[in-house]
Amino acid sequence: MENMRYEYPATRTITKRAHVGVVGSGDLEVLLSPSQTANTEVIVHTSVDGYGHVWKSLLDRFFQRYDSAAKIELNDFGATPGVVMLYLAEAVEASEGAGANS
């Protein structure tokens, strides 16, 4: 199991939590909550070791478009980069829209 932490600057805030996916399904779980700082903190827990460079590249690309301050926890069990991007986008949409979980 590998754990990584990344931080990105943010210009907006969110007020809702979001939960997307289920790690027990053999894929990915995204937990998104409002941040107490002006940055986005991403914590990745993955069962696949040695892919830190892929996670960094994927998250760098995602956070070029997403600028809300949040704390995001990714619990990964071998999801592909496309699935990660999809679940992250779904969590952001849920946190900014009416479909967010409290």
Secondary structure by P-SEA (a helix, b strand, c coil): cbbbbbbbbbcccccbbbbccccccccbbbbbbbbcccbbbbbbbcccccaaaaaaaaaaaaacccccbbbbbbbcccccaaaaaaaaaaaaaaaacccccc
